[in-house]
Structure formats: C-alpha cells, structure tokens
C-alpha cells in the first residue's frame, strides 16, 4: 500500500491536534489513512487506496455512504437555509416519526450528540426521582461527560484510565459501576442503595467494548427490578436504535425502558441525537418544567432533514431491509468463525443483526472483563492485515464492525477472503 500523503498529513495534524485527531479512536499505528471521499460501502483515501468499510463512521451509516436520497434532501434544504433559531415543521415531523417507531418514547427532545442525549437523560431522571445516584455497567460507553466516564468502553477503554483525569471524585462517587450480565451484583447494589438510585443506564447490547449480548432474561430482570424500586431505566440506544430493528433493542428484545437515548443512524451521517421517554418525565424539561436543557444547534434543519430522509427509507423497506442485513451479518459471522476454526486460532465471534466483532480468546465474551482479557495485540495485527487487503474495520478491539445496506454479496465475499488471509498471517 502506498500512503505517503496520509503520513505527511498525520505529521501535520500531530502538531495541531492532540494525537493528530479529533477523536481518540481514529489514531492508530503507524498512522491512520486520511479519507478523500466515500460512496456506498467504500472509503477512498488520499493515496488512491479503496477500502470496503465496516466502520461506517462508528455506526451511523446503516444505508452506506452518501445515500442519494439523503444527499438530495439535504441539498434542497441548504437552498432554504442552514439554521433559523426558530421551530420548524420538519422537527415536528421527525418527532412524530420517532414517537411512532420507538416503543418507550412519548415525548422527545432533539439534541446534537449521543453525549448530550445521555447527559440530559440522566439529569431528567434525577430531577424526576429527586435522587442522585446512577448505575452504569463496565464497558458501556455513554459519552464523554463526567458521570459516565467511569470504566467506560469505546475510546475510553482503549486510551484512557478507568476514570478519566479531570473527572471530580464527587461526580464519580454517585456512579455505581457493575459488571454486565451479572444479576446478583445488580440486585445487591439496588438493595444496598435503596431509595438513592435515580437511574440505571445501559447499552442493551454493548457496542463499545466490541459486541457483547445480554444473556437470556437479563434485560427483563433489570426492567422488573427498576420498576419495583421506582428507578428510571434508560436504554442507551445511540448504537442499537434503528439497527437491531426499526424500534431498536427494545423492540428486538421486547423490553420497554422508561427512557431512551438515540443518535447515529437517525441522522443518516449528520450530527443529531435525541432523548425521550415517558411523558411524566419529559414534561419536567424546560420550558415546561424546572429541569434545564438548551442548545443552539438542537433541531438543526440540515440534520433533521437528513433524519427524515433516513427514517423514511427505513419505514418504506422495513421488513426486507432488516432481513437482508441479518442475512449479511450471519454470513460474515459464520464465515469468520469457520476461518478461525480452520486456522486453529482460539477466537470468539460475537454479533447480532448487522453488528459483529472478533475476540482472540478461548473463553466466551460475556462482559467487559472478558473483552479486556482477549489478545488485543493480535487483534491490531489482524486489523492491519485487513487494511492491507482493502478492508477497513475500526482500529480498536473495543469497537463494533457494522454492515450497511450498501454492502453487496461481492463485498462480503471479498471481505471473507481478506479475513482468511489476515487470520492465516497471524
């Protein structure tokens, strides 16, 4: 591979930005490639290399890069203006769509990022219950605000300490961190902190420590306990929303939380997120109530327009689209498992719907500790070999690989060939 332009750009970037990047996970050794443009399932870098893309901007691009309907809708909106600072009909339409799609959401507030969505959902839960403590789970990443940067996944797992520098102890002391898929520890924490826990926030499928699925009955029991104890249950569906099913993980598993946070796919590649839930909670948000939240860019008409176009496509093609993605995911997961078995390399292939990840370990990966125990150095060699064979996956063991509707059967065939070559080279 020829990457001199990327190397030169990275040297320039390192003098200007921490680590040469604007988000930690984009940095990897010896240097990341710099993208020139993208179409469908492919990334094209500044050195003329082409990659079949399974990072997909870390999850938003369920329909692939530069989907024509989204581009056209945004182009038309640009002619009408980029921002107004006033309400728009498009915001109302998007809210109506989401409320009709996502089971738990009766009222919604649009924001810009998943970090904002989880931060404000937690504040809403605290305001509603009058309690301070929250429960999160090891390896679940809920953005980069203080209360959830405790044993977080994603880039925090790869680059940061279990608790980031700069997070006050007073913030961390109100965050109870528990192992995922361990009901006994959850029951014990609730008992020990009875009438003090405002919210439980959880990725129903962990997508920020690889892919880690809930064990049978786990989410159902958490729902029952939180309901019995008056604790607000928040599903962080920034990744799983509109991906596992149109209605997200709560539709897929049939478990309805009190609140949910959304992002990524709902913007079709543009920055937008949301939090919502029961009307009685959301009516406490300003200007109706005394829980304050505001943002200049919330409901930005460009992102809202992209969201309307994206959700419109998902609604039109609902059953066929998700069945097709499931088949593609199954094909990659089965193929990758066969490759490692044939090569005699101990590995676990986790995944669901259009998500997958490999862990180089002999033991099943059921929680963050299991994920941390995998061979991360071998994973990075595997990732590099895939790149050399024209396949790009996220450069971190603690991220998820995603499939889009733009990936063709030929793409998957080529990907499995690249995976076979990469695994055998290990």
ChimeraX attribute file (.defattr): number of C-alpha atoms within 10 A of each C-alpha:
attribute: neighborCount
match mode: 1-to-1
recipient: residues
	/A:1	10
	/A:2	10
	/A:3	16
	/A:4	12
	/A:5	14
	/A:6	18
	/A:7	17
	/A:8	11
	/A:9	16
	/A:10	22
	/A:11	13
	/A:12	12
	/A:13	15
	/A:14	12
	/A:15	10
	/A:16	11
	/A:17	12
	/A:18	11
	/A:19	16
	/A:20	19
	/A:21	15
	/A:22	11
	/A:23	11
	/A:24	16
	/A:25	19
	/A:26	17
	/A:27	17
	/A:28	15
	/A:29	8
	/A:30	9
	/A:31	16
	/A:32	17
	/A:33	22
	/A:34	18
	/A:35	15
	/A:36	12
	/A:37	12
	/A:38	17
	/A:39	14
	/A:40	20
	/A:41	22
	/A:42	22
	/A:43	24
	/A:44	18
	/A:45	18
	/A:46	17
	/A:47	17
	/A:48	13
	/A:49	17
	/A:50	18
	/A:51	20
	/A:52	23
	/A:53	29
	/A:54	26
	/A:55	21
	/A:56	27
	/A:57	15
	/A:58	18
	/A:59	26
	/A:60	25
	/A:61	28
	/A:62	26
	/A:63	24
	/A:64	24
	/A:65	25
	/A:66	17
	/A:67	18
	/A:68	12
	/A:69	14
	/A:70	23
	/A:71	16
	/A:72	14
	/A:73	17
	/A:74	22
	/A:75	14
	/A:76	12
	/A:77	17
	/A:78	14
	/A:79	8
	/A:80	11
	/A:81	10
	/A:82	13
	/A:83	14
	/A:84	12
	/A:85	13
	/A:86	8
	/A:87	11
	/A:88	13
	/A:89	9
	/A:90	17
	/A:91	21
	/A:92	12
	/A:93	14
	/A:94	22
	/A:95	22
	/A:96	14
	/A:97	16
	/A:98	23
	/A:99	18
	/A:100	13
	/A:101	17
	/A:102	23
	/A:103	20
	/A:104	23
	/A:105	23
	/A:106	20
	/A:107	19
	/A:108	22
	/A:109	21
	/A:110	25
	/A:111	25
	/A:112	21
	/A:113	19
	/A:114	25
	/A:115	20
	/A:116	22
	/A:117	27
	/A:118	28
	/A:119	20
	/A:120	23
	/A:121	28
	/A:122	25
	/A:123	18
	/A:124	27
	/A:125	27
	/A:126	21
	/A:127	19
	/A:128	20
	/A:129	17
	/A:130	13
	/A:131	15
	/A:132	17
	/A:133	21
	/A:134	24
	/A:135	22
	/A:136	26
	/A:137	27
	/A:138	22
	/A:139	32
	/A:140	31
	/A:141	26
	/A:142	28
	/A:143	22
	/A:144	18
	/A:145	15
	/A:146	19
	/A:147	25
	/A:148	29
	/A:149	26
	/A:150	29
	/A:151	21
	/A:152	28
	/A:153	27
	/A:154	25
	/A:155	21
	/A:156	24
	/A:157	27
	/A:158	19
	/A:159	13
	/A:160	16
	/A:161	13
	/A:162	16
	/A:163	19
	/A:164	18
	/A:165	10
	/A:166	7
	/A:167	15
	/A:168	12
	/A:169	11
	/A:170	10
	/A:171	15
	/A:172	18
	/A:173	12
	/A:174	15
	/A:175	22
	/A:176	21
	/A:177	21
	/A:178	17
	/A:179	18
	/A:180	27
	/A:181	20
	/A:182	15
	/A:183	16
	/A:184	9
	/A:185	14
	/A:186	21
	/A:187	14
	/A:188	11
	/A:189	16
	/A:190	18
	/A:191	12
	/A:192	10
	/A:193	11
	/A:194	12
	/A:195	16
	/A:196	18
	/A:197	26
	/A:198	26
	/A:199	29
	/A:200	23
	/A:201	25
	/A:202	24
	/A:203	27
	/A:204	24
	/A:205	25
	/A:206	30
	/A:207	29
	/A:208	26
	/A:209	30
	/A:210	29
	/A:211	26
	/A:212	29
	/A:213	20
	/A:214	18
	/A:215	12
	/A:216	10
	/A:217	13
	/A:218	15
	/A:219	21
	/A:220	15
	/A:221	15
	/A:222	19
	/A:223	20
	/A:224	12
	/A:225	15
	/A:226	20
	/A:227	14
	/A:228	9
	/A:229	15
	/A:230	14
	/A:231	26
	/A:232	27
	/A:233	26
	/A:234	28
	/A:235	29
	/A:236	29
	/A:237	31
	/A:238	30
	/A:239	28
	/A:240	30
	/A:241	24
	/A:242	26
	/A:243	29
	/A:244	23
	/A:245	23
	/A:246	22
	/A:247	21
	/A:248	24
	/A:249	24
	/A:250	23
	/A:251	18
	/A:252	14
	/A:253	16
	/A:254	13
	/A:255	19
	/A:256	21
	/A:257	25
	/A:258	23
	/A:259	30
	/A:260	31
	/A:261	33
	/A:262	29
	/A:263	30
	/A:264	28
	/A:265	25
	/A:266	30
	/A:267	25
	/A:268	29
	/A:269	24
	/A:270	22
	/A:271	23
	/A:272	28
	/A:273	28
	/A:274	28
	/A:275	30
	/A:276	28
	/A:277	26
	/A:278	17
	/A:279	15
	/A:280	11
	/A:281	23
	/A:282	24
	/A:283	18
	/A:284	17
	/A:285	20
	/A:286	12
	/A:287	11
	/A:288	10
	/A:289	12
	/A:290	12
	/A:291	19
	/A:292	14
	/A:293	15
	/A:294	13
	/A:295	11
	/A:296	11
	/A:297	16
	/A:298	21
	/A:299	27
	/A:300	24
	/A:301	25
	/A:302	23
	/A:303	25
	/A:304	29
	/A:305	26
	/A:306	26
	/A:307	30
	/A:308	23
	/A:309	22
	/A:310	23
	/A:311	22
	/A:312	16
	/A:313	15
	/A:314	20
	/A:315	13
	/A:316	10
	/A:317	11
	/A:318	14
	/A:319	12
	/A:320	11
	/A:321	18
	/A:322	20
	/A:323	14
	/A:324	15
	/A:325	23
	/A:326	18
	/A:327	13
	/A:328	21
	/A:329	22
	/A:330	18
	/A:331	16
	/A:332	23
	/A:333	23
	/A:334	11
	/A:335	20
	/A:336	24
	/A:337	19
	/A:338	14
	/A:339	20
	/A:340	20
	/A:341	13
	/A:342	12
	/A:343	14
	/A:344	11
	/A:345	16
	/A:346	14
	/A:347	20
	/A:348	21
	/A:349	22
	/A:350	20
	/A:351	23
	/A:352	17
	/A:353	21
	/A:354	27
	/A:355	28
	/A:356	24
	/A:357	25
	/A:358	24
	/A:359	26
	/A:360	22
	/A:361	19
	/A:362	14
	/A:363	14
	/A:364	15
	/A:365	24
	/A:366	19
	/A:367	23
	/A:368	25
	/A:369	14
	/A:370	16
	/A:371	24
	/A:372	18
	/A:373	14
	/A:374	22
	/A:375	15
	/A:376	18
	/A:377	12
	/A:378	15
	/A:379	19
	/A:380	17
	/A:381	16
	/A:382	23
	/A:383	22
	/A:384	20
	/A:385	20
	/A:386	24
	/A:387	22
	/A:388	15
	/A:389	20
	/A:390	19
	/A:391	24
	/A:392	23
	/A:393	23
	/A:394	22
	/A:395	22
	/A:396	24
	/A:397	29
	/A:398	26
	/A:399	26
	/A:400	30
	/A:401	22
	/A:402	26
	/A:403	28
	/A:404	27
	/A:405	18
	/A:406	18
	/A:407	20
	/A:408	14
	/A:409	11
	/A:410	9
	/A:411	16
	/A:412	18
	/A:413	14
	/A:414	16
	/A:415	24
	/A:416	20
	/A:417	17
	/A:418	19
	/A:419	23
	/A:420	19
	/A:421	16
	/A:422	20
	/A:423	23
	/A:424	15
	/A:425	11
	/A:426	12
